[in-house]
Amino acid sequence: MKDQLAIAGGTPVRAQGYPEWPVHDEADEALLLEALRSGRWGGYPEPGPYNARFCEAFAAFQGSKHGILMVNGTVTMEVALKALGIGWGDEVIVPGLTFAATAYAPMAAGALPVVVDIEPKSWGIDAEAVEEAITPRTKAIIPVHAGQIVCDMDALTAIAAKHNLHIIEDCAHSPGKQWRGRGVGSFGAFGSFSHQSSKILTAGEGGSLLTDNEELAQKAHSIIDCGRPKDPAGEVYTFGCNYRLGELHAALLCGQLEKFNAQMLERAENARYFMERLKEIDGVRALHLDERVTRLSFYRFIVAITPEAFGGVPNSIVCNALDAEGIGCWVGYEPMSKYPLFQPKLSRLPVAVQYADRLDPRKWSLPVAERAGLVEQIYLDEGMFRAGRAGIDHLIEAFAKLQRNPDALRKAANK
């Protein structure tokens, strides 16, 4: 029974599970109680004291000058685009393998998302595909630093400079990461971060923008505060909305940030051990970690499987089998061309109506993204990188166990 797959009635490799997320302690409780007793629960006036405290600390941690905290990491990108004056008639280049928010945000701002393929080693946005997609209407690029990877910021910043484009980095997975010693989110006009429940710097909900540009920061603050002026003279209005985050969430983020560095270092240490041990397993590779990534951090760690090493079954079956073995994982985002959460045809937004043909996913060419998202991709839960080397050893054993039982995997696929 020991070598029989758990999905077939065998004993799981990791019966005891992994550390849960999110993590909280008495310090978080004290901050929340302090905010509760203050009587200032909402986000107005913006920014509140806990909001300002978190933004200052988080911006400094990532190496940026200004932070703007708001309700989630989707509207962050919408607000960034609006602060940059990007909207109707403009185009924004996004990758073909990412959460729907990356492509939704340009539409919410009135612009057309132009979806391009990813490159095969790290699955970051393909710089060559970006350059080929640029037109006179292109105004911005949104690279996504998914999992443990960082997109090629050297190539992308060169392209942006050459064509006078803005970069908005989607860093939802990426607090703590550095490229060439510089924090992600600080390379373009804005960096966008998510504080949603499963993210590694969380308050349950929330999102942050980082920027080095004071005027852009003022515009973003104004947009999320119903258009109220944020310039020193108090004279510059914007067309805004209430995207403020309440003080209870902001207080929780202050406490979470204090724990973040130690958690990040623990995950990174175990991830490097995992990458060494992974060399023992055929048919599973970690996404390429560029040597220019000088500080490792990740929301979930992404690997690519070769289906032939698992009886020819796709990633969804491997994920189900790993879950049964006590290895928490997920198939990840579907490619944008086949993604149920991104269906522009269901929208009555003007950009969706006018550009229905260009927003037809059947007409996009995303071969790398489609193979990755539908066949190869597995997101490993961050908890297994907070369980010491024994936790990683169990992960390696689970992959090996699955490979020793290809018939059981094929049987599971045919159910």
DOTI-390088 format. One line per 5 residues: number of its first residue (from 1); their letters; for each residue x, y, z of C-alpha. Coordinates in Angstrom, 1 decimal, m for minus. Layout:
! residues N
NUM) a) X/Y/Z | ...;
! end
This chain:
! residues 415
1) mkdql) 0.0/0.0/0.0 | 2.9/2.3/0.7 | 3.7/2.8/m3.0 | 0.1/2.8/m4.1 | m1.1/6.3/m5.1;
6) aiagg) m3.4/8.0/m2.5 | m6.0/8.6/m5.3 | m6.1/4.8/m5.6 | m6.4/4.1/m1.9 | m2.8/4.3/m0.9;
11) tpvra) m1.1/6.1/2.0 | m0.4/9.8/1.3 | 3.3/10.8/1.3 | 2.6/13.9/3.5 | m0.4/12.9/5.7;
16) qgype) 0.3/15.7/8.2 | m0.1/18.6/5.7 | 1.9/21.8/5.5 | 1.8/25.1/7.5 | m1.4/27.0/6.9;
21) wpvhd) m1.7/30.5/5.4 | m2.3/33.2/6.4 | m0.2/33.5/9.6 | m1.3/35.7/12.4 | m0.3/36.3/16.0;
26) eadea) m0.9/38.5/19.0 | 0.9/41.4/17.4 | m1.7/41.4/14.6 | m4.5/41.2/17.1 | m3.1/44.2/19.0;
31) lllea) m2.9/46.3/15.8 | m6.4/45.4/14.8 | m7.7/46.2/18.3 | m5.8/49.5/18.3 | m7.4/50.4/14.9;
36) lrsgr) m10.8/49.2/16.1 | m10.6/51.4/19.3 | m9.5/54.4/17.3 | m13.0/54.6/15.8 | m11.5/55.4/12.4;
41) wggyp) m12.3/52.3/10.4 | m12.9/53.6/6.9 | m10.5/54.9/4.3 | m11.6/58.6/4.5 | m9.8/60.9/4.9;
46) epgpy) m7.3/59.3/2.5 | m4.7/58.1/3.4 | m5.4/57.2/7.0 | m2.6/56.7/9.5 | m2.2/53.0/9.1;
51) narfc) m2.6/53.3/5.4 | 0.2/55.9/5.3 | 2.4/53.9/7.7 | 2.1/50.8/5.5 | 2.7/52.6/2.2;
56) eafaa) 5.8/54.3/3.5 | 7.3/51.1/4.9 | 6.4/48.9/1.9 | 7.7/51.4/m0.6 | 11.0/51.6/1.2;
61) fqgsk) 11.2/47.8/1.4 | 10.8/47.6/m2.4 | 13.1/50.6/m3.1 | 10.4/53.0/m4.3 | 9.5/56.5/m3.1;
66) hgilm) 5.7/56.4/m3.0 | 3.0/53.9/m2.2 | m0.8/54.1/m2.8 | m3.0/51.5/m1.0 | m6.4/50.6/m2.3;
71) vngtv) m9.1/48.0/m2.4 | m7.4/45.3/m4.5 | m4.7/44.4/m7.0 | m7.0/44.6/m10.0 | m8.0/48.3/m9.6;
76) tmeva) m4.4/49.1/m9.0 | m3.6/48.5/m12.7 | m6.7/50.3/m13.8 | m5.7/53.3/m11.6 | m2.2/53.3/m12.9;
81) lkalg) m3.4/53.4/m16.5 | m5.8/56.3/m15.7 | m3.1/58.2/m13.8 | m0.9/57.9/m17.0 | m3.7/59.2/m19.1;
86) igwgd) m4.1/55.9/m21.0 | m7.6/55.2/m22.2 | m9.9/55.2/m25.3 | m8.0/54.6/m28.5 | m4.8/53.3/m26.8;
91) evivp) m3.4/49.8/m26.7 | m1.7/48.0/m23.8 | 0.4/44.9/m24.3 | m0.2/42.0/m21.8 | 1.0/38.4/m21.6;
96) gltfa) m1.0/35.4/m22.7 | m0.6/33.5/m19.3 | m1.8/35.5/m16.3 | m4.7/36.2/m14.1 | m7.7/37.9/m15.9;
101) ataya) m7.1/41.2/m14.1 | m4.0/41.9/m16.2 | m6.1/42.1/m19.3 | m9.2/43.4/m17.7 | m7.5/46.5/m16.3;
106) pmaag) m6.8/48.1/m19.7 | m10.5/47.6/m20.7 | m11.7/49.1/m17.5 | m9.5/52.2/m18.3 | m11.0/52.2/m21.8;
111) alpvv) m7.9/50.8/m23.6 | m7.5/47.7/m25.8 | m5.4/44.9/m24.2 | m3.2/43.3/m26.8 | m2.4/39.8/m25.8;
116) vdiep) 1.0/38.3/m26.8 | 2.8/35.0/m26.1 | 5.2/34.1/m23.3 | 8.7/32.9/m23.7 | 9.4/29.2/m23.1;
121) kswgi) 12.0/29.1/m20.3 | 10.4/31.3/m17.6 | 7.0/31.9/m19.1 | 7.4/35.6/m18.7 | 6.1/37.9/m21.4;
126) daeav) 8.1/37.4/m24.6 | 10.1/40.6/m25.4 | 10.3/39.8/m29.1 | 6.5/39.3/m29.2 | 6.1/42.6/m27.4;
131) eeait) 8.1/44.5/m30.0 | 6.3/42.9/m32.8 | 2.9/44.0/m31.3 | 3.8/47.6/m31.0 | 1.7/50.0/m33.1;
136) prtka) 1.3/53.8/m33.1 | m1.5/53.3/m30.6 | 0.6/51.4/m28.1 | 1.1/53.2/m24.8 | 2.1/50.7/m22.2;
141) iipvh) 3.4/47.2/m21.4 | 2.2/45.2/m18.4 | 4.8/42.4/m17.7 | 3.8/39.9/m15.0 | 6.3/38.5/m12.6;
146) agqiv) 4.5/35.2/m11.9 | 5.5/32.7/m9.3 | 9.3/32.9/m8.7 | 10.3/34.5/m12.0 | 11.0/38.1/m13.0;
151) cdmda) 10.4/39.1/m16.6 | 13.5/40.3/m18.5 | 13.4/43.9/m17.3 | 16.6/44.7/m19.2 | 14.9/43.9/m22.5;
156) ltaia) 11.5/45.4/m21.6 | 12.9/48.7/m20.3 | 15.0/49.0/m23.5 | 11.9/48.4/m25.7 | 9.9/50.9/m23.6;
161) akhnl) 12.6/53.6/m23.9 | 12.9/53.0/m27.7 | 9.2/53.3/m28.3 | 8.4/55.9/m25.6 | 6.1/53.4/m23.7;
166) hiied) 5.1/53.1/m20.1 | 5.7/50.0/m18.0 | 3.3/48.9/m15.3 | 4.7/45.9/m13.5 | 2.2/43.3/m12.4;
171) cahsp) 3.8/42.2/m9.1 | 0.8/40.5/m7.5 | 3.0/37.5/m6.8 | 6.2/39.4/m6.1 | 6.7/41.4/m2.9;
176) gkqwr) 10.4/41.1/m2.0 | 11.7/40.2/m5.4 | 14.8/42.0/m6.8 | 16.3/42.2/m10.3 | 19.9/43.3/m10.3;
181) grgvg) 19.5/44.4/m6.7 | 16.5/46.6/m7.4 | 13.0/45.8/m6.2 | 10.4/44.8/m8.7 | 7.7/47.3/m9.1;
186) sfgaf) 10.3/50.1/m9.3 | 11.4/49.8/m13.0 | 8.4/51.3/m14.7 | 5.9/54.1/m14.1 | 4.1/51.9/m11.5;
191) gsfsh) 4.4/48.6/m9.8 | 1.1/46.8/m8.9 | 0.9/44.5/m5.9 | m2.0/42.3/m4.5 | m2.8/41.8/m0.8;
196) qsski) m5.6/39.3/m1.4 | m6.1/36.4/1.0 | m3.7/33.9/m0.5 | m1.0/36.4/m1.4 | 2.2/36.5/0.7;
201) ltage) 1.7/40.0/2.0 | m2.0/39.9/2.8 | m4.8/41.6/4.7 | m7.5/39.5/3.1 | m8.1/42.1/0.4;
206) ggsll) m6.2/45.1/m0.8 | m3.7/46.2/m3.4 | m0.8/48.7/m3.7 | 0.8/50.8/m6.3 | 4.4/51.9/m6.0;
211) tdnee) 6.0/54.7/m8.0 | 9.0/57.0/m7.9 | 7.0/59.9/m9.5 | 5.4/62.2/m7.1 | 3.0/63.7/m9.6;
216) laqka) 1.8/60.2/m10.6 | 1.4/59.3/m6.9 | m0.8/62.4/m6.3 | m2.9/61.5/m9.3 | m3.4/57.9/m8.1;
221) hsiid) m4.3/59.0/m4.6 | m6.8/61.4/m6.1 | m8.4/58.8/m8.5 | m9.0/56.3/m5.6 | m10.4/59.1/m3.4;
226) cgrpk) m13.3/60.2/m5.6 | m11.1/62.7/m7.5 | m10.2/64.9/m4.5 | m7.1/67.0/m5.0 | m3.8/65.6/m3.6;
231) dpage) m1.4/68.1/m4.9 | 0.3/70.5/m2.4 | m1.9/73.4/m3.5 | m5.1/71.3/m3.3 | m6.2/72.4/m6.7;
236) vytfg) m5.9/69.5/m9.1 | m9.0/67.3/m9.4 | m9.2/64.0/m11.2 | m12.2/61.9/m12.4 | m12.1/59.4/m9.6;
241) cnyrl) m14.0/56.8/m7.6 | m14.0/55.4/m4.1 | m11.3/52.7/m4.3 | m10.0/53.4/m0.7 | m9.0/50.6/1.6;
246) gelha) m10.2/50.7/5.2 | m7.9/51.2/8.2 | m8.6/47.8/9.7 | m7.1/46.2/6.6 | m4.2/48.7/6.5;
251) allcg) m3.4/48.0/10.2 | m3.2/44.3/9.4 | m0.9/44.9/6.5 | 1.4/46.9/8.9 | 1.7/43.8/11.1;
256) qlekf) 2.1/41.4/8.2 | 4.9/43.5/6.7 | 6.9/43.1/9.9 | 6.8/39.3/9.5 | 7.4/39.3/5.8;
261) naqml) 11.2/39.4/5.5 | 11.7/36.3/7.7 | 9.0/34.4/5.8 | 10.5/35.4/2.4 | 14.0/34.2/3.4;
266) eraen) 12.6/30.9/4.7 | 10.8/30.2/1.5 | 13.8/31.2/m0.6 | 16.1/28.9/1.3 | 13.9/25.9/0.9;
271) aryfm) 13.1/26.8/m2.8 | 16.8/26.6/m3.6 | 17.1/23.3/m1.8 | 14.0/22.1/m3.9 | 15.7/23.2/m7.1;
276) erlke) 18.8/21.2/m6.3 | 16.7/18.1/m5.4 | 14.6/18.5/m8.4 | 17.6/17.6/m10.5 | 17.0/14.0/m9.4;
281) idgvr) 13.5/13.9/m11.0 | 13.1/13.6/m14.8 | 10.1/15.3/m16.3 | 9.7/18.2/m13.8 | 11.5/21.5/m14.1;
286) alhld) 11.4/24.7/m12.2 | 10.7/27.7/m14.3 | 14.0/29.3/m15.3 | 15.3/31.6/m12.6 | 17.4/34.2/m14.3;
291) ervtr) 20.8/35.0/m12.6 | 19.8/38.6/m12.6 | 17.1/37.8/m10.0 | 19.1/38.8/m6.9 | 16.4/38.3/m4.3;
296) lsfyr) 14.0/35.4/m4.5 | 10.5/35.6/m3.4 | 7.3/34.0/m4.6 | 3.6/33.6/m4.0 | 3.5/30.0/m5.3;
301) fivai) 6.4/28.2/m6.9 | 5.8/27.2/m10.5 | 7.1/24.0/m12.1 | 6.5/22.6/m15.6 | 5.9/18.8/m16.1;
306) tpeaf) 6.6/16.7/m19.1 | 3.3/14.7/m19.4 | 5.2/11.7/m20.9 | 7.0/11.3/m17.5 | 3.6/10.9/m15.8;
311) ggvpn) 2.0/8.3/m18.1 | 1.0/10.9/m20.7 | m1.6/12.7/m18.5 | m1.8/16.5/m18.3 | m1.1/18.8/m15.4;
316) sivcn) m4.7/18.6/m14.0 | m4.4/14.9/m13.3 | m1.0/15.3/m11.8 | m2.3/18.1/m9.6 | m5.2/15.9/m8.4;
321) aldae) m2.8/13.1/m7.6 | m0.4/15.4/m5.7 | m3.2/16.9/m3.7 | m4.2/13.3/m2.6 | m0.6/12.8/m1.5;
326) gigcw) m0.8/15.8/0.8 | 1.0/18.1/m1.6 | m1.1/21.3/m2.0 | m1.0/22.5/m5.6 | m3.0/24.1/m8.4;
331) vgyep) m3.0/24.0/m12.2 | m2.6/27.8/m12.4 | m4.2/30.3/m14.8 | m5.5/29.1/m18.1 | m4.1/30.8/m21.2;
336) mskyp) m5.9/34.0/m22.0 | m7.2/32.4/m25.3 | m9.1/29.7/m23.3 | m9.8/31.4/m20.0 | m13.4/31.4/m18.6;
341) lfqpk) m12.6/34.4/m16.5 | m11.6/36.6/m19.5 | m14.5/36.8/m21.9 | m14.7/40.3/m23.4 | m17.7/39.4/m25.5;
346) lsrlp) m19.8/39.3/m22.3 | m19.0/43.0/m21.7 | m20.8/46.0/m23.0 | m17.7/48.2/m22.5 | m17.1/50.4/m25.5;
351) vavqy) m13.7/48.9/m26.2 | m15.2/45.4/m26.2 | m17.9/46.4/m28.7 | m15.7/48.4/m31.0 | m12.8/45.9/m31.0;
356) adrld) m14.8/42.7/m30.8 | m12.8/41.2/m33.7 | m9.4/41.9/m32.1 | m10.7/40.7/m28.7 | m11.8/37.3/m30.2;
361) prkws) m9.5/34.8/m28.4 | m9.8/32.3/m31.3 | m7.7/34.7/m33.4 | m4.8/35.0/m31.0 | m1.6/33.0/m31.5;
366) lpvae) m0.4/31.8/m28.1 | 1.2/28.4/m28.6 | 3.6/28.6/m25.6 | 1.0/29.9/m23.3 | m1.5/27.3/m24.3;
371) raglv) 0.8/24.4/m23.8 | 2.0/25.8/m20.5 | m1.4/26.5/m19.1 | m3.3/23.4/m20.4 | m0.6/20.7/m20.2;
376) eqiyl) 2.5/21.6/m18.2 | 1.9/24.2/m15.5 | 1.7/23.4/m11.7 | 1.7/26.0/m8.9 | 3.0/24.6/m5.6;
381) degmf) 1.6/26.0/m2.5 | 3.9/28.3/m0.5 | 3.3/26.4/2.7 | 5.6/23.5/1.7 | 8.4/26.0/1.5;
386) ragra) 7.9/26.8/5.2 | 8.2/23.2/6.4 | 11.9/22.7/6.4 | 13.9/20.3/4.3 | 11.6/17.5/5.3;
391) gidhl) 8.8/19.2/3.6 | 10.7/19.5/0.4 | 11.8/15.9/0.6 | 8.2/14.8/0.8 | 7.4/17.0/m2.3;
396) ieafa) 10.2/15.2/m4.2 | 9.0/11.8/m3.1 | 5.5/12.6/m4.2 | 6.6/13.4/m7.7 | 8.7/10.2/m7.8;
401) klqrn) 5.8/8.2/m6.5 | 3.5/9.4/m9.2 | 6.1/8.6/m11.9 | 6.4/5.0/m10.5 | 2.6/4.6/m11.0;
406) pdalr) 1.8/5.8/m14.6 | m1.1/3.2/m15.0 | m2.9/4.6/m11.9 | m2.5/8.1/m13.3 | m3.9/7.1/m16.7;
411) kaank) m6.8/5.3/m14.9 | m7.5/8.5/m13.0 | m7.5/10.5/m16.2 | m10.1/8.2/m17.8 | m12.6/8.4/m15.0;
! end
